[in-house]
Amino acid sequence: LYADSLAKFAADPFVLGVLALETILGGIGFLVIYNLCTFKFLHRPSGARGRLSLHTKVVLRFTLYLLLFAFVAVLALEWNGCFRDFPLREKLLAGFYQALTPRTCGFCVVPTESLHPLTRLLYEFLMFIGGAPGSAAAGMKVTTLAVILYTMTAMCRGETETVISCRVIPTEIVREALVIFMVMSLFAAVITGALMVTEAGNGLASDALFFEAVSAITTTGLAIGDTTAKLSDAGKGVVMFAMFLGRLGALTIVMMIGDKE
C-alpha cells in the first residue's frame, strides 16, 4: 500500500490492467465466475447451445453498463480537470480505472479531493450500488438495481409483472430489492447524521462526511482527503459500525430483526 494509493502507476497499463481485472472478477462474484467456467457453447450429446444463468446475464450486463457509463462520465467531467496534464493514453487509462474502482476496491490514481464535485457524486452513486451478490464487494448490488429499474419500466408501460430476459421475476424478489434499496438509503442517512453529530465543530464539510458514510456502509474504503484521519474517536467508531453493517448486508439485517423464532 502506498500513501498516494495508485498515483505512481497512473501511466502503467500492466499494473492497472491486472488490478482492473482482479477488481472486475472480485465484483462479479463467485456464482458468475463458476457459471462462466462451466459454461459450454455447445453440448455434445444433444447439440443444444449451453445457457448462462439469468443471474450471470444480469450481473455481466449491468457491470458493463455501469462501467461504460462511469468511464464516459469521468472522462467528460475530468478531461480538463484533474486529467488536464495527462497525455491522451494516460487520460483513457486513468479514466477507465477511476470508473471501475468506486464499486468495490477503493484504490485511485488521482486524489479523490481533486475530483469535480459531480464526479464525487457519481462515486457515491457507484459505491452505493456496489458489486454482485456473492462477491467481494458490498453495496446494494447490481442485481437489486436491475430489478428496481425493470420494475420501474414495467410500471411505466402499465405492466403488472417485472420481466428480465423473458423471465418473470417473482414478487418476493421485487419486494426484497425495494427493501434493500430503502434500508441502504436509511443506513446512509443515519450514519451521515451520526457523523454530523460526532464531528460538530471539527471543521469537516458535510459533503465529506456523507462521502465517508457511503464509503463506510459499502466498505469501499475511499475518502475525501484526510477526512478519516481527522475523525474523532466517536466518529471512527461510527464508521467502524457502518462498515460492519455494510458487510452483513441490508437484507441480512432486516431478516435478523424480523426473525421471531
N, C-alpha and C positions, 0 to 999 in steps of 0.2 A: 504494500500500500504506500502511496506517495501523498505528500501534503497537498499537491495540486491535482490529485486524482489522476486522470489520464492525459493531462495537458501536454506532457512531453512526448506523447505518442500521437499527437493530432495529425502528423504527416506520415504515420507509419501504417500502411494498409494491411500489413501482416498481423500486427498486434491487434488493431481494431477489428480486423476481419475475423480473427479467431475468437475474440471476446464477443463480437456480434453474433457469431454462430452459436456459441455457448449460451448467450442470453436468449436467443430465439428458442433453442432446444429446451432450456430451462423454463421458458414461458409457455410453451405449448403443452407441456405436461406429459407424464409417463404413459397415459392411455393413448394419446395421439402417436407418440413415438413407437409404442408397441404395435399399434394398428398399421403404421407405415412399414414397420419391419416385417410384418406378417402378411401384408397385402400382396396379392398376386394379380397381375394384369390379365392372366389367362389361366383358368383352372383346367388342367389337363384331362381329368376324367369326363367332364361334361362339356367342355368348350365354352362355358359361360364366363363372362367377364367378372373378375373379382370386384368387390364393393368396399368402399371406405364407409365407416360408420357415420351416422348423422353428426355425432359429436365431433369427429375428426374434421368433417367438411366445414362445420360451423366455425371451429377453432381456427383452422387454416385460412378460411375465407376472411374472417374478421381480423385476424392477425395481419394479413396482407393489407386489408382496407385501412386499418389504423396506422400501419407503418407508412404506407404511401401518403395518407392524409397528413400525418405528422411531418414527414420528410418535406413535402411541398410547403407546409405552413412554416416550419422552422427556417427553411431557406428563404422564403419570402420575407419573413419578419427580421431575420438576422443578416441578410445579404450585405446590407450597408451598415449593419450594426456591429455585433461582436465578431462577425466573419469578414469585415471590410478589409483587413490586412492580409487575409488568406488568399493564396492563388486559387484558381478555379478548382483544381484537383482536390486541394485540401478543404475547400468550401463544401464540395459534394461529399467528401469522406466524413468531415465533421458533422455536416447536416444529417447524414444518414445515421451516424451513431447517436447524435443528440436526439433524434426522433425515436430511437429504439430504447434508449436507456431508462426513460421515466417509468415504464410499465413494469419493471422488475428489478434491475441490478443496481441502479443508483450511482454508477460512475458517470463522469462527464469529462469532456475535452476542453470545455470553456467554463469559467466560473459561473455558477447559477446567478449570482448577483449582477453579472454583466449582461444578462439576457433582458430583452424587451419585456415590459410588464405583461403584454399579451402572450408572449412565449411562456412566461411563468404560469399564466392562467391555463394555457394549453397543457403544460406539465402537470398541473393539478388535476386536470381532466383525465389525462393518461394514467397518472398514478392511481386515481380513483377507480379506473376500470381494471387495471392490473392484467394478469395473465389468464391462463386456463385452469379449470378445476384439476386437481391432482398434479399441479406444477409447483415449482419453487417460488412462484410469485403469489402475492396476496391480492388485495383489492376486491372489487365487486365481481370480477371475472367477465371474460368476453362472451361467454355463453349467456350470462344474465343480460348483458347489453343486447345481444341478438334477440332474445325472447321479448324484451321490452320493445325494441324497435319494430319487430314483426307484429307484435300485438297492437302497437300504435297504428301501423299501416293497415292492419285488418279493420280496426275501428274506423279509420278514415274512409275505408271502402265500404263500410256498412256490413262487414262480415262478422260472424259470431265466433269463428274459430281462428286460432293462430296456426298458420301453416308455414313450415320451413322445408324447402326442398321436397315438396309434395307429401310431407309428413305432418299430420295434425299433432300439435303439442298439447298434452293433457292440461286441463285447467289447474291441476295441482302444481304443475311446473311453472305455469304463468304466475300463480299466487306466490310461489317461492321466490321467483325473480323479483316481483314487486316488493316483497318483504325485505329481501336482501338490499335492494336499492334504498328503501326508506330507512332501514336500520343503519346502513353505511352513512347515509346523509346525516342521520341523527348523531352517530358517532363523531363525525367531522365537526358538527355544530357544538356538541357538548365539550369535546376536547379543546376546540378553539376557545370557547368561553372559559374553560378552566385555566388555560394558559394566560388569557387576558387578566384573570384574577390574580394568579400567582406572579405574573410579571408586571403588574401595575407599578409604574414608576421606574421600570428597569430600562426604559429607552428603546424597547423593541417595537417596531411597527406592527400594526395589526395584520397587514398582509403577510409579513414574515412569519407571524405566529400561526396564521391559517395554513400557510405552506408547510410549516413544521408539523401541524396537526394532521394534515392529509398524508404527508410523508410517513408519519408515525403509524397511523392506522392501516396503511398499506404496506408497511415495513419496507419502503423503498430506500430510505437512507439519504435522500437529498435534503439539502438545507440552503437557505439564502445566506451566504457569507458565514460568519461565525455565530449565527443565531443559537445553535445548540450549545456552544461553549458558554454563551452569555446567560443561559437559563439558570434560574435559581435552583436550589436543591428540590424544592417543591415542584418546580416546572419540569425538572428532569424526571421526577417521579411520575408526573402526569404522562410524559412522553413514553416512559417505560411501560406504564399501564396500558397506554394506547397501542403500543407495539404487541403486547401480549394479547389484547383483544383482536388485533388485526390478524395474528397468526391463528387464533382459534376460528375466526370467520364469523360473519354475521348470522348465518343460518344456524350454525352450531350453538351460538349463544342463545338465540331465540328458542331453539329446541330444548336447551338445558333449562331455561327459565320456565318453559311451558310444560316440562315433563312432570307429571304429578305422581308417577309410580315410584 
